[in-house]
Amino acid sequence: MRILLVEDDRPLAQAVLGHLQAKQFSVDWAESLQQARALVAVTHYSAVLLDLNLPDGEGLQLLPALASTAAAQESRPTVIVVTARDQVSDRIRGLDAGADDYLVKPYDPEELLARLRAVERRRGAQSSSTVTRGEVQIDLAREVVRNGMVPVVLTPKEWALLRVLASRPGQTFTRERLLEALYQWDGASDSNTLEVFISRLRRKLGSDLIETVRGTGYRLMAQ
Amino acid sequence: MNRTRPPARAQSLAQHLSRTLILAVVAVWLVSTGLVAWFVDRQIQHNFDVELVESTHRQLYPALLDLKLVRRADSAGAYVAVDERGEPLEPQVTGEVPGDYREEPLLLQLRDAQGGVLLRSPAAPGAPFAAPLQAGFFDTPEYRVYSLFDAPHRVWLQLADPLEERNEASERTLLGLVAVLLVMLPVLAWLIHWIARRELHSVRRLQQQITARSGSNLQALDLAHMPQELRAVGDGVNQLLGRLGEALNVERSLAANAAHELRTPLAQVRLRLHTALDQAQFHHNSPGATDGCVPETEVRAALQSLETLSHRTERLLQLSRAEGADLAHFGRVNLVQLAEQVAQSFWQQPQAQKRLDWLAPDTDTPVWVQGDIDGLAIVLRNLIDNALHHTDAQVELEVQPGERPALVVRDHGRGLTAAQLEQIQLRHARIGSQHIGYGLGMSIVRTLADKHGAELVFSSPPAGCAQGLEVRLVFPAAAG
């Protein structure tokens, strides 16, 4: 998996390079927006680690370049903003601009690795990872849900449930199977908990998206 | 308990000014009235004297005519008040003289060269005035007498003014002046007080403007329509506010720069230590390859120290930001969006992913409050951090809409004892010193809550729960 690191702080960039390369990732490094633009134009990256404070502009300015090159390539890389700005307003701005994730320095390197491995795993497993039902768009690869283009925030448990349902749209999943998905998050989950989470998902994504199959379980509405 | 006595109520400037002015004006008026009374008295005496002299000259000829009718002059042409035998003659009374019909009739005596009274007006005494026969004025205990000598007939004409009459005139004048003083003084006092209050309105306006200034409101004072003296004071205050604002801005930008300058090297050291840890583990698992490698325990200890340093640095940066939170930068904050963003940042941490629940409200309606979104995020992060660090149980994050919306962080851990609960409500409370930055965290939360006018409510156990701790940040009701 090829990663682009956009970071102007040399010692930090070298530390990241050293760490990721030791973990067998292939990493290119750009010190500025200009260098980053040049690299994404000729290379396809699975993920971009993007600093916001760059000498020739703000990191988010790279996002349009990534979108324009994505059409010619397989898909747009996953963008993880890695910045010292910890304010919620910056985070909202970054995610609104199209970043997929947001890590605040000094982050736990294990956290960064977990994200990159998730990107790797999803890319390997899913060829077509987006499920669209009406206004709702579920991007399983990026773990992003949009309802009428508005991003919807799901809790990890809601995601665990939706991931199972969206993995095979139209197929009915038993309550036991769904509870099992929840169980990995919360050992104390019971059948009432399942109802609560299904209800929350319906509230956030529309009441028609998840159908109740009487006596059996639930399913994501068929095409 | 050390209680300071409340300061004595300060006197109002308007009252002080009007009192001083009134006292000064009364003093000046009294002196002026005294001088006026003295001058008027002199003038009255002068007028009386002039009138007396004129009357004497006017009465001389009629008196001589009256005398010719009743007396014959001697061979030398002089009139005397004795007969041929030297016996005194009764003084003759004149006919009607001017003023007879008045309360103060004319007092006139025509006397011979020896002092005997030849003729007198009806109101004049029969005995001669106690004034010597010499031209001009003379004051007796009762009268002021003017004497005029008629050389051809060798007689003296004396006219007398009762002194009492003159004194009464002076007293009447003085009384009039004092009466005016007494009537006008209260009017003047009221007028001075009213003017002082009106003119000091600018001072009050300036004072109200200065009172409205605070750490979060350093707007320059409006000095339009201010008098020159106050404008100088206001300019001074504005300069001070400007310098204070600059100092605060420097402090804020310092905090923002410090955040960037500190976090980047911390991230670098953390990565380096993780890489070193990987290598140490690799060498540990490869016997005979330990040369030149730092032991794993040392790296772990360094990482632990770095965690502590990062945590404290973070807290100090938050505290700096909390204290610099500025009302001027407050805006509308949707608590639901805020809670979702903060929850998402926690879900990125593997240890928090399974333990933090976000209980979204039943409706999609935003819950708006007035505040600083980044400051409120710091509050939430601290409350959630505390809950995650001090318990192993589930932690719930909730937004409660309503007239007074609230952010709620609830855990189902052991909770606090009654004594701890009481202690944590106090300012600068700190429960146990083993938890790094706990007290500082609460101090940050309190500072930011205060800046938002929000109330921190602690409940242990939360209502309807067997155990745990609930912290509610209750916002004030929206104005209007």
Contacts between the chains, C-beta under 8 A, distances in Angstrom:
chain1	res1	chain2	res2	distance
A	9	B	264	5.1
A	9	B	268	7.3
A	11	B	265	7.3
A	11	B	268	5.1
A	12	B	264	5.5
A	12	B	265	7.4
A	12	B	267	5.8
A	12	B	268	4.2
A	12	B	271	7.5
A	15	B	267	7.7
A	15	B	268	4.6
A	15	B	269	7.9
A	15	B	271	3.9
A	15	B	272	5.0
A	15	B	275	7.2
A	16	B	271	5.9
A	18	B	271	7.4
A	18	B	272	7.5
A	18	B	275	5.4
A	19	B	271	4.8
A	19	B	274	6.1
A	19	B	275	4.9
A	22	B	275	5.9
A	22	B	278	6.0
A	22	B	279	8.0
A	53	B	260	6.7
A	84	B	259	5.9
A	84	B	260	4.3
A	84	B	263	3.9
A	84	B	264	5.7
A	84	B	267	7.9
A	85	B	259	7.6
A	85	B	260	7.5
A	86	B	259	7.0
A	86	B	263	7.8
A	87	B	373	7.9
A	87	B	374	4.0
A	87	B	377	6.9
A	88	B	338	6.3
A	88	B	341	5.0
A	88	B	342	6.7
A	88	B	373	5.4
A	88	B	374	5.6
A	88	B	376	8.0
A	88	B	377	3.9
A	89	B	373	5.4
A	89	B	374	5.6
A	91	B	341	5.7
A	91	B	345	6.9
A	92	B	337	7.4
A	92	B	341	6.1
A	101	B	348	7.5
A	102	B	345	7.3
A	103	B	348	7.0
A	104	B	263	7.5
A	104	B	345	7.4
A	105	B	263	4.2
A	105	B	264	6.0
A	105	B	266	7.0
A	105	B	267	3.9
A	106	B	263	5.5
A	106	B	266	3.8
A	106	B	267	3.8
A	106	B	269	7.7
A	106	B	270	4.9
A	106	B	310	5.5
A	107	B	267	6.5
A	107	B	270	7.8
A	108	B	270	7.5
A	108	B	349	7.3
A	109	B	270	6.5
A	109	B	271	5.4
A	109	B	274	4.4
A	110	B	274	7.6
A	110	B	350	7.3
A	111	B	348	6.1
A	111	B	349	6.6
A	111	B	350	7.1
A	114	B	350	6.7
A	115	B	348	7.9
A	153	B	340	4.0
A	153	B	341	7.9
A	153	B	343	7.6
A	153	B	344	6.4
A	153	B	358	7.8
A	155	B	343	7.0
A	155	B	347	7.3
A	155	B	357	6.7
A	155	B	358	5.0
A	156	B	347	5.3
A	156	B	353	5.3
A	156	B	354	7.0
A	157	B	357	7.5
A	185	B	353	7.9
A	185	B	354	5.1
A	186	B	354	6.8
A	186	B	394	7.4
A	200	B	360	6.6
A	203	B	360	7.7
A	203	B	362	7.2
A	203	B	364	7.8
A	204	B	360	7.4
